Amino acid sequence: MLGALGLALAGGVLAGGQAVAVGLPWSALGGGADRLSVAYDDGSGQVRTFTLSCGTAVRAEQLDACRQLDELGGPLAPVPAGQMCSMIYGGPQTAHVTGVWRGEPVDETYRRTNGCEVARWKRMIPALPAPTAGGPRTLAA
């Protein structure tokens, strides 16, 4: 949310008082405090951990992930309780994301256990790895 607000505020004001986004690069918006740790399990039980640092000195290999997170307003919140989701199993992969985004603490877990969770994961790529093993499977009723 703050990322989008930052874009709107950085964009200026048109006649009539309407704020507009001008598509400033991600690095123009944040300080250097956005740092996330991602613990990724590909389903085999082997956890790979990496750090994503976003700010004015973003490493080239992390730029797309930082831009994606900025477009989303940060790591996506959990699927709301009671949300109806398709019973499509996307795979055994999990990711646990912790750290700070826009000054707010982050502690989110991502899974691929149903259609809602698969869609949530896909929106987070490339901040989360794109799973390659297996494919979506429908759960037995």
MODELLER restraints for C-alpha pairs under 7 A, 6 or more apart:
rsr = mdl.restraints
at = mdl.atoms
rsr.add(forms.Gaussian(group=physical.xy_distance, feature=features.Distance(at['CA:1:A'], at['CA:73:A']), mean=4.62, stdev=0.5))
rsr.add(forms.Gaussian(group=physical.xy_distance, feature=features.Distance(at['CA:2:A'], at['CA:73:A']), mean=6.50, stdev=0.5))
rsr.add(forms.Gaussian(group=physical.xy_distance, feature=features.Distance(at['CA:3:A'], at['CA:70:A']), mean=5.55, stdev=0.5))
rsr.add(forms.Gaussian(group=physical.xy_distance, feature=features.Distance(at['CA:3:A'], at['CA:73:A']), mean=5.42, stdev=0.5))
rsr.add(forms.Gaussian(group=physical.xy_distance, feature=features.Distance(at['CA:4:A'], at['CA:73:A']), mean=6.45, stdev=0.5))
rsr.add(forms.Gaussian(group=physical.xy_distance, feature=features.Distance(at['CA:6:A'], at['CA:29:A']), mean=6.36, stdev=0.5))
rsr.add(forms.Gaussian(group=physical.xy_distance, feature=features.Distance(at['CA:7:A'], at['CA:21:A']), mean=5.20, stdev=0.5))
rsr.add(forms.Gaussian(group=physical.xy_distance, feature=features.Distance(at['CA:7:A'], at['CA:23:A']), mean=6.97, stdev=0.5))
rsr.add(forms.Gaussian(group=physical.xy_distance, feature=features.Distance(at['CA:7:A'], at['CA:24:A']), mean=6.81, stdev=0.5))
rsr.add(forms.Gaussian(group=physical.xy_distance, feature=features.Distance(at['CA:8:A'], at['CA:19:A']), mean=5.70, stdev=0.5))
rsr.add(forms.Gaussian(group=physical.xy_distance, feature=features.Distance(at['CA:8:A'], at['CA:20:A']), mean=5.17, stdev=0.5))
rsr.add(forms.Gaussian(group=physical.xy_distance, feature=features.Distance(at['CA:8:A'], at['CA:21:A']), mean=4.49, stdev=0.5))
rsr.add(forms.Gaussian(group=physical.xy_distance, feature=features.Distance(at['CA:9:A'], at['CA:19:A']), mean=6.63, stdev=0.5))
rsr.add(forms.Gaussian(group=physical.xy_distance, feature=features.Distance(at['CA:11:A'], at['CA:19:A']), mean=6.83, stdev=0.5))
rsr.add(forms.Gaussian(group=physical.xy_distance, feature=features.Distance(at['CA:11:A'], at['CA:20:A']), mean=5.30, stdev=0.5))
rsr.add(forms.Gaussian(group=physical.xy_distance, feature=features.Distance(at['CA:11:A'], at['CA:21:A']), mean=4.57, stdev=0.5))
rsr.add(forms.Gaussian(group=physical.xy_distance, feature=features.Distance(at['CA:11:A'], at['CA:22:A']), mean=4.94, stdev=0.5))
rsr.add(forms.Gaussian(group=physical.xy_distance, feature=features.Distance(at['CA:12:A'], at['CA:19:A']), mean=5.76, stdev=0.5))
rsr.add(forms.Gaussian(group=physical.xy_distance, feature=features.Distance(at['CA:12:A'], at['CA:20:A']), mean=6.15, stdev=0.5))
rsr.add(forms.Gaussian(group=physical.xy_distance, feature=features.Distance(at['CA:13:A'], at['CA:19:A']), mean=4.42, stdev=0.5))
rsr.add(forms.Gaussian(group=physical.xy_distance, feature=features.Distance(at['CA:13:A'], at['CA:20:A']), mean=6.31, stdev=0.5))
rsr.add(forms.Gaussian(group=physical.xy_distance, feature=features.Distance(at['CA:26:A'], at['CA:67:A']), mean=5.76, stdev=0.5))
rsr.add(forms.Gaussian(group=physical.xy_distance, feature=features.Distance(at['CA:26:A'], at['CA:70:A']), mean=6.80, stdev=0.5))
rsr.add(forms.Gaussian(group=physical.xy_distance, feature=features.Distance(at['CA:27:A'], at['CA:55:A']), mean=5.34, stdev=0.5))
rsr.add(forms.Gaussian(group=physical.xy_distance, feature=features.Distance(at['CA:27:A'], at['CA:56:A']), mean=4.57, stdev=0.5))
rsr.add(forms.Gaussian(group=physical.xy_distance, feature=features.Distance(at['CA:28:A'], at['CA:56:A']), mean=6.73, stdev=0.5))
rsr.add(forms.Gaussian(group=physical.xy_distance, feature=features.Distance(at['CA:30:A'], at['CA:55:A']), mean=5.42, stdev=0.5))
rsr.add(forms.Gaussian(group=physical.xy_distance, feature=features.Distance(at['CA:30:A'], at['CA:56:A']), mean=6.91, stdev=0.5))
rsr.add(forms.Gaussian(group=physical.xy_distance, feature=features.Distance(at['CA:31:A'], at['CA:55:A']), mean=5.25, stdev=0.5))
rsr.add(forms.Gaussian(group=physical.xy_distance, feature=features.Distance(at['CA:31:A'], at['CA:56:A']), mean=6.38, stdev=0.5))
rsr.add(forms.Gaussian(group=physical.xy_distance, feature=features.Distance(at['CA:32:A'], at['CA:54:A']), mean=6.49, stdev=0.5))
rsr.add(forms.Gaussian(group=physical.xy_distance, feature=features.Distance(at['CA:32:A'], at['CA:55:A']), mean=4.22, stdev=0.5))
rsr.add(forms.Gaussian(group=physical.xy_distance, feature=features.Distance(at['CA:32:A'], at['CA:56:A']), mean=6.08, stdev=0.5))
rsr.add(forms.Gaussian(group=physical.xy_distance, feature=features.Distance(at['CA:33:A'], at['CA:55:A']), mean=6.83, stdev=0.5))
rsr.add(forms.Gaussian(group=physical.xy_distance, feature=features.Distance(at['CA:33:A'], at['CA:103:A']), mean=6.99, stdev=0.5))
rsr.add(forms.Gaussian(group=physical.xy_distance, feature=features.Distance(at['CA:34:A'], at['CA:53:A']), mean=5.97, stdev=0.5))
rsr.add(forms.Gaussian(group=physical.xy_distance, feature=features.Distance(at['CA:34:A'], at['CA:54:A']), mean=5.22, stdev=0.5))
rsr.add(forms.Gaussian(group=physical.xy_distance, feature=features.Distance(at['CA:34:A'], at['CA:55:A']), mean=6.36, stdev=0.5))
rsr.add(forms.Gaussian(group=physical.xy_distance, feature=features.Distance(at['CA:34:A'], at['CA:100:A']), mean=5.45, stdev=0.5))
rsr.add(forms.Gaussian(group=physical.xy_distance, feature=features.Distance(at['CA:34:A'], at['CA:101:A']), mean=4.68, stdev=0.5))
rsr.add(forms.Gaussian(group=physical.xy_distance, feature=features.Distance(at['CA:34:A'], at['CA:102:A']), mean=5.99, stdev=0.5))
rsr.add(forms.Gaussian(group=physical.xy_distance, feature=features.Distance(at['CA:35:A'], at['CA:52:A']), mean=5.68, stdev=0.5))
rsr.add(forms.Gaussian(group=physical.xy_distance, feature=features.Distance(at['CA:35:A'], at['CA:53:A']), mean=4.42, stdev=0.5))
rsr.add(forms.Gaussian(group=physical.xy_distance, feature=features.Distance(at['CA:35:A'], at['CA:54:A']), mean=6.20, stdev=0.5))
rsr.add(forms.Gaussian(group=physical.xy_distance, feature=features.Distance(at['CA:35:A'], at['CA:99:A']), mean=5.75, stdev=0.5))
rsr.add(forms.Gaussian(group=physical.xy_distance, feature=features.Distance(at['CA:35:A'], at['CA:100:A']), mean=5.51, stdev=0.5))
rsr.add(forms.Gaussian(group=physical.xy_distance, feature=features.Distance(at['CA:35:A'], at['CA:101:A']), mean=6.57, stdev=0.5))
rsr.add(forms.Gaussian(group=physical.xy_distance, feature=features.Distance(at['CA:36:A'], at['CA:51:A']), mean=5.69, stdev=0.5))
rsr.add(forms.Gaussian(group=physical.xy_distance, feature=features.Distance(at['CA:36:A'], at['CA:52:A']), mean=5.07, stdev=0.5))
rsr.add(forms.Gaussian(group=physical.xy_distance, feature=features.Distance(at['CA:36:A'], at['CA:53:A']), mean=6.43, stdev=0.5))
rsr.add(forms.Gaussian(group=physical.xy_distance, feature=features.Distance(at['CA:36:A'], at['CA:97:A']), mean=6.47, stdev=0.5))
rsr.add(forms.Gaussian(group=physical.xy_distance, feature=features.Distance(at['CA:36:A'], at['CA:98:A']), mean=5.58, stdev=0.5))
rsr.add(forms.Gaussian(group=physical.xy_distance, feature=features.Distance(at['CA:36:A'], at['CA:99:A']), mean=4.45, stdev=0.5))
rsr.add(forms.Gaussian(group=physical.xy_distance, feature=features.Distance(at['CA:36:A'], at['CA:100:A']), mean=6.15, stdev=0.5))
rsr.add(forms.Gaussian(group=physical.xy_distance, feature=features.Distance(at['CA:37:A'], at['CA:49:A']), mean=6.97, stdev=0.5))
rsr.add(forms.Gaussian(group=physical.xy_distance, feature=features.Distance(at['CA:37:A'], at['CA:50:A']), mean=5.87, stdev=0.5))
rsr.add(forms.Gaussian(group=physical.xy_distance, feature=features.Distance(at['CA:37:A'], at['CA:51:A']), mean=4.46, stdev=0.5))
rsr.add(forms.Gaussian(group=physical.xy_distance, feature=features.Distance(at['CA:37:A'], at['CA:52:A']), mean=6.24, stdev=0.5))
rsr.add(forms.Gaussian(group=physical.xy_distance, feature=features.Distance(at['CA:37:A'], at['CA:97:A']), mean=5.61, stdev=0.5))
rsr.add(forms.Gaussian(group=physical.xy_distance, feature=features.Distance(at['CA:37:A'], at['CA:98:A']), mean=5.30, stdev=0.5))
rsr.add(forms.Gaussian(group=physical.xy_distance, feature=features.Distance(at['CA:37:A'], at['CA:99:A']), mean=6.00, stdev=0.5))
rsr.add(forms.Gaussian(group=physical.xy_distance, feature=features.Distance(at['CA:38:A'], at['CA:49:A']), mean=5.50, stdev=0.5))
rsr.add(forms.Gaussian(group=physical.xy_distance, feature=features.Distance(at['CA:38:A'], at['CA:50:A']), mean=5.39, stdev=0.5))
rsr.add(forms.Gaussian(group=physical.xy_distance, feature=features.Distance(at['CA:38:A'], at['CA:51:A']), mean=6.14, stdev=0.5))
rsr.add(forms.Gaussian(group=physical.xy_distance, feature=features.Distance(at['CA:38:A'], at['CA:95:A']), mean=6.49, stdev=0.5))
rsr.add(forms.Gaussian(group=physical.xy_distance, feature=features.Distance(at['CA:38:A'], at['CA:96:A']), mean=5.71, stdev=0.5))
rsr.add(forms.Gaussian(group=physical.xy_distance, feature=features.Distance(at['CA:38:A'], at['CA:97:A']), mean=4.60, stdev=0.5))
rsr.add(forms.Gaussian(group=physical.xy_distance, feature=features.Distance(at['CA:38:A'], at['CA:98:A']), mean=6.72, stdev=0.5))
rsr.add(forms.Gaussian(group=physical.xy_distance, feature=features.Distance(at['CA:39:A'], at['CA:47:A']), mean=6.20, stdev=0.5))
rsr.add(forms.Gaussian(group=physical.xy_distance, feature=features.Distance(at['CA:39:A'], at['CA:48:A']), mean=5.72, stdev=0.5))
rsr.add(forms.Gaussian(group=physical.xy_distance, feature=features.Distance(at['CA:39:A'], at['CA:49:A']), mean=4.30, stdev=0.5))
rsr.add(forms.Gaussian(group=physical.xy_distance, feature=features.Distance(at['CA:39:A'], at['CA:50:A']), mean=6.68, stdev=0.5))
rsr.add(forms.Gaussian(group=physical.xy_distance, feature=features.Distance(at['CA:39:A'], at['CA:95:A']), mean=5.43, stdev=0.5))
rsr.add(forms.Gaussian(group=physical.xy_distance, feature=features.Distance(at['CA:39:A'], at['CA:96:A']), mean=5.14, stdev=0.5))
rsr.add(forms.Gaussian(group=physical.xy_distance, feature=features.Distance(at['CA:39:A'], at['CA:97:A']), mean=6.53, stdev=0.5))
rsr.add(forms.Gaussian(group=physical.xy_distance, feature=features.Distance(at['CA:40:A'], at['CA:47:A']), mean=5.37, stdev=0.5))
rsr.add(forms.Gaussian(group=physical.xy_distance, feature=features.Distance(at['CA:40:A'], at['CA:48:A']), mean=5.18, stdev=0.5))
rsr.add(forms.Gaussian(group=physical.xy_distance, feature=features.Distance(at['CA:40:A'], at['CA:49:A']), mean=6.09, stdev=0.5))
rsr.add(forms.Gaussian(group=physical.xy_distance, feature=features.Distance(at['CA:40:A'], at['CA:94:A']), mean=5.96, stdev=0.5))
rsr.add(forms.Gaussian(group=physical.xy_distance, feature=features.Distance(at['CA:40:A'], at['CA:95:A']), mean=4.40, stdev=0.5))
rsr.add(forms.Gaussian(group=physical.xy_distance, feature=features.Distance(at['CA:40:A'], at['CA:96:A']), mean=6.66, stdev=0.5))
rsr.add(forms.Gaussian(group=physical.xy_distance, feature=features.Distance(at['CA:41:A'], at['CA:47:A']), mean=4.46, stdev=0.5))
rsr.add(forms.Gaussian(group=physical.xy_distance, feature=features.Distance(at['CA:41:A'], at['CA:48:A']), mean=6.41, stdev=0.5))
rsr.add(forms.Gaussian(group=physical.xy_distance, feature=features.Distance(at['CA:41:A'], at['CA:93:A']), mean=5.56, stdev=0.5))
rsr.add(forms.Gaussian(group=physical.xy_distance, feature=features.Distance(at['CA:41:A'], at['CA:94:A']), mean=5.27, stdev=0.5))
rsr.add(forms.Gaussian(group=physical.xy_distance, feature=features.Distance(at['CA:41:A'], at['CA:95:A']), mean=6.21, stdev=0.5))
rsr.add(forms.Gaussian(group=physical.xy_distance, feature=features.Distance(at['CA:42:A'], at['CA:92:A']), mean=6.87, stdev=0.5))
rsr.add(forms.Gaussian(group=physical.xy_distance, feature=features.Distance(at['CA:42:A'], at['CA:93:A']), mean=4.59, stdev=0.5))
rsr.add(forms.Gaussian(group=physical.xy_distance, feature=features.Distance(at['CA:42:A'], at['CA:94:A']), mean=6.75, stdev=0.5))
rsr.add(forms.Gaussian(group=physical.xy_distance, feature=features.Distance(at['CA:43:A'], at['CA:92:A']), mean=4.65, stdev=0.5))
rsr.add(forms.Gaussian(group=physical.xy_distance, feature=features.Distance(at['CA:43:A'], at['CA:93:A']), mean=4.68, stdev=0.5))
rsr.add(forms.Gaussian(group=physical.xy_distance, feature=features.Distance(at['CA:52:A'], at['CA:62:A']), mean=6.70, stdev=0.5))
rsr.add(forms.Gaussian(group=physical.xy_distance, feature=features.Distance(at['CA:54:A'], at['CA:66:A']), mean=5.69, stdev=0.5))
rsr.add(forms.Gaussian(group=physical.xy_distance, feature=features.Distance(at['CA:64:A'], at['CA:126:A']), mean=6.72, stdev=0.5))
rsr.add(forms.Gaussian(group=physical.xy_distance, feature=features.Distance(at['CA:65:A'], at['CA:126:A']), mean=4.92, stdev=0.5))
rsr.add(forms.Gaussian(group=physical.xy_distance, feature=features.Distance(at['CA:65:A'], at['CA:127:A']), mean=4.48, stdev=0.5))
rsr.add(forms.Gaussian(group=physical.xy_distance, feature=features.Distance(at['CA:69:A'], at['CA:75:A']), mean=6.22, stdev=0.5))
rsr.add(forms.Gaussian(group=physical.xy_distance, feature=features.Distance(at['CA:74:A'], at['CA:101:A']), mean=6.43, stdev=0.5))
rsr.add(forms.Gaussian(group=physical.xy_distance, feature=features.Distance(at['CA:79:A'], at['CA:116:A']), mean=6.90, stdev=0.5))
rsr.add(forms.Gaussian(group=physical.xy_distance, feature=features.Distance(at['CA:85:A'], at['CA:114:A']), mean=6.44, stdev=0.5))
rsr.add(forms.Gaussian(group=physical.xy_distance, feature=features.Distance(at['CA:85:A'], at['CA:115:A']), mean=5.57, stdev=0.5))
rsr.add(forms.Gaussian(group=physical.xy_distance, feature=features.Distance(at['CA:85:A'], at['CA:116:A']), mean=5.36, stdev=0.5))
rsr.add(forms.Gaussian(group=physical.xy_distance, feature=features.Distance(at['CA:86:A'], at['CA:114:A']), mean=6.05, stdev=0.5))
rsr.add(forms.Gaussian(group=physical.xy_distance, feature=features.Distance(at['CA:86:A'], at['CA:115:A']), mean=4.82, stdev=0.5))
rsr.add(forms.Gaussian(group=physical.xy_distance, feature=features.Distance(at['CA:87:A'], at['CA:114:A']), mean=5.11, stdev=0.5))
rsr.add(forms.Gaussian(group=physical.xy_distance, feature=features.Distance(at['CA:87:A'], at['CA:115:A']), mean=6.13, stdev=0.5))
rsr.add(forms.Gaussian(group=physical.xy_distance, feature=features.Distance(at['CA:87:A'], at['CA:138:A']), mean=6.15, stdev=0.5))
rsr.add(forms.Gaussian(group=physical.xy_distance, feature=features.Distance(at['CA:87:A'], at['CA:139:A']), mean=5.83, stdev=0.5))
rsr.add(forms.Gaussian(group=physical.xy_distance, feature=features.Distance(at['CA:88:A'], at['CA:114:A']), mean=4.81, stdev=0.5))
rsr.add(forms.Gaussian(group=physical.xy_distance, feature=features.Distance(at['CA:88:A'], at['CA:115:A']), mean=5.12, stdev=0.5))
rsr.add(forms.Gaussian(group=physical.xy_distance, feature=features.Distance(at['CA:88:A'], at['CA:136:A']), mean=6.31, stdev=0.5))
rsr.add(forms.Gaussian(group=physical.xy_distance, feature=features.Distance(at['CA:88:A'], at['CA:137:A']), mean=5.77, stdev=0.5))
rsr.add(forms.Gaussian(group=physical.xy_distance, feature=features.Distance(at['CA:88:A'], at['CA:138:A']), mean=4.61, stdev=0.5))
rsr.add(forms.Gaussian(group=physical.xy_distance, feature=features.Distance(at['CA:88:A'], at['CA:139:A']), mean=6.13, stdev=0.5))
rsr.add(forms.Gaussian(group=physical.xy_distance, feature=features.Distance(at['CA:89:A'], at['CA:112:A']), mean=6.40, stdev=0.5))
rsr.add(forms.Gaussian(group=physical.xy_distance, feature=features.Distance(at['CA:89:A'], at['CA:113:A']), mean=4.97, stdev=0.5))
rsr.add(forms.Gaussian(group=physical.xy_distance, feature=features.Distance(at['CA:89:A'], at['CA:114:A']), mean=5.02, stdev=0.5))
rsr.add(forms.Gaussian(group=physical.xy_distance, feature=features.Distance(at['CA:89:A'], at['CA:136:A']), mean=5.40, stdev=0.5))
rsr.add(forms.Gaussian(group=physical.xy_distance, feature=features.Distance(at['CA:89:A'], at['CA:137:A']), mean=5.05, stdev=0.5))
rsr.add(forms.Gaussian(group=physical.xy_distance, feature=features.Distance(at['CA:89:A'], at['CA:138:A']), mean=5.76, stdev=0.5))
rsr.add(forms.Gaussian(group=physical.xy_distance, feature=features.Distance(at['CA:89:A'], at['CA:139:A']), mean=6.21, stdev=0.5))
rsr.add(forms.Gaussian(group=physical.xy_distance, feature=features.Distance(at['CA:90:A'], at['CA:112:A']), mean=4.79, stdev=0.5))
rsr.add(forms.Gaussian(group=physical.xy_distance, feature=features.Distance(at['CA:90:A'], at['CA:113:A']), mean=5.96, stdev=0.5))
rsr.add(forms.Gaussian(group=physical.xy_distance, feature=features.Distance(at['CA:90:A'], at['CA:114:A']), mean=6.60, stdev=0.5))
rsr.add(forms.Gaussian(group=physical.xy_distance, feature=features.Distance(at['CA:90:A'], at['CA:118:A']), mean=5.95, stdev=0.5))
rsr.add(forms.Gaussian(group=physical.xy_distance, feature=features.Distance(at['CA:90:A'], at['CA:135:A']), mean=6.18, stdev=0.5))
rsr.add(forms.Gaussian(group=physical.xy_distance, feature=features.Distance(at['CA:90:A'], at['CA:136:A']), mean=4.27, stdev=0.5))
rsr.add(forms.Gaussian(group=physical.xy_distance, feature=features.Distance(at['CA:90:A'], at['CA:137:A']), mean=6.41, stdev=0.5))
rsr.add(forms.Gaussian(group=physical.xy_distance, feature=features.Distance(at['CA:91:A'], at['CA:112:A']), mean=5.54, stdev=0.5))
rsr.add(forms.Gaussian(group=physical.xy_distance, feature=features.Distance(at['CA:91:A'], at['CA:113:A']), mean=6.71, stdev=0.5))
rsr.add(forms.Gaussian(group=physical.xy_distance, feature=features.Distance(at['CA:91:A'], at['CA:134:A']), mean=6.70, stdev=0.5))
rsr.add(forms.Gaussian(group=physical.xy_distance, feature=features.Distance(at['CA:91:A'], at['CA:135:A']), mean=6.74, stdev=0.5))
rsr.add(forms.Gaussian(group=physical.xy_distance, feature=features.Distance(at['CA:91:A'], at['CA:136:A']), mean=6.59, stdev=0.5))
rsr.add(forms.Gaussian(group=physical.xy_distance, feature=features.Distance(at['CA:92:A'], at['CA:112:A']), mean=6.54, stdev=0.5))
rsr.add(forms.Gaussian(group=physical.xy_distance, feature=features.Distance(at['CA:93:A'], at['CA:111:A']), mean=6.18, stdev=0.5))
rsr.add(forms.Gaussian(group=physical.xy_distance, feature=features.Distance(at['CA:93:A'], at['CA:112:A']), mean=6.34, stdev=0.5))
rsr.add(forms.Gaussian(group=physical.xy_distance, feature=features.Distance(at['CA:94:A'], at['CA:110:A']), mean=5.54, stdev=0.5))
rsr.add(forms.Gaussian(group=physical.xy_distance, feature=features.Distance(at['CA:94:A'], at['CA:111:A']), mean=4.65, stdev=0.5))
rsr.add(forms.Gaussian(group=physical.xy_distance, feature=features.Distance(at['CA:95:A'], at['CA:109:A']), mean=5.73, stdev=0.5))
rsr.add(forms.Gaussian(group=physical.xy_distance, feature=features.Distance(at['CA:95:A'], at['CA:110:A']), mean=5.05, stdev=0.5))
rsr.add(forms.Gaussian(group=physical.xy_distance, feature=features.Distance(at['CA:95:A'], at['CA:111:A']), mean=6.70, stdev=0.5))
rsr.add(forms.Gaussian(group=physical.xy_distance, feature=features.Distance(at['CA:96:A'], at['CA:108:A']), mean=5.83, stdev=0.5))
rsr.add(forms.Gaussian(group=physical.xy_distance, feature=features.Distance(at['CA:96:A'], at['CA:109:A']), mean=4.41, stdev=0.5))
rsr.add(forms.Gaussian(group=physical.xy_distance, feature=features.Distance(at['CA:96:A'], at['CA:110:A']), mean=6.29, stdev=0.5))
rsr.add(forms.Gaussian(group=physical.xy_distance, feature=features.Distance(at['CA:97:A'], at['CA:106:A']), mean=6.91, stdev=0.5))
rsr.add(forms.Gaussian(group=physical.xy_distance, feature=features.Distance(at['CA:97:A'], at['CA:107:A']), mean=5.68, stdev=0.5))
rsr.add(forms.Gaussian(group=physical.xy_distance, feature=features.Distance(at['CA:97:A'], at['CA:108:A']), mean=5.20, stdev=0.5))
rsr.add(forms.Gaussian(group=physical.xy_distance, feature=features.Distance(at['CA:97:A'], at['CA:109:A']), mean=6.24, stdev=0.5))
rsr.add(forms.Gaussian(group=physical.xy_distance, feature=features.Distance(at['CA:98:A'], at['CA:106:A']), mean=4.95, stdev=0.5))
rsr.add(forms.Gaussian(group=physical.xy_distance, feature=features.Distance(at['CA:98:A'], at['CA:107:A']), mean=4.44, stdev=0.5))
rsr.add(forms.Gaussian(group=physical.xy_distance, feature=features.Distance(at['CA:98:A'], at['CA:108:A']), mean=6.55, stdev=0.5))
rsr.add(forms.Gaussian(group=physical.xy_distance, feature=features.Distance(at['CA:99:A'], at['CA:105:A']), mean=5.82, stdev=0.5))
rsr.add(forms.Gaussian(group=physical.xy_distance, feature=features.Distance(at['CA:99:A'], at['CA:106:A']), mean=5.10, stdev=0.5))
rsr.add(forms.Gaussian(group=physical.xy_distance, feature=features.Distance(at['CA:99:A'], at['CA:107:A']), mean=6.87, stdev=0.5))
rsr.add(forms.Gaussian(group=physical.xy_distance, feature=features.Distance(at['CA:100:A'], at['CA:106:A']), mean=5.47, stdev=0.5))
rsr.add(forms.Gaussian(group=physical.xy_distance, feature=features.Distance(at['CA:110:A'], at['CA:121:A']), mean=6.51, stdev=0.5))
rsr.add(forms.Gaussian(group=physical.xy_distance, feature=features.Distance(at['CA:111:A'], at['CA:117:A']), mean=5.88, stdev=0.5))
rsr.add(forms.Gaussian(group=physical.xy_distance, feature=features.Distance(at['CA:112:A'], at['CA:118:A']), mean=4.67, stdev=0.5))
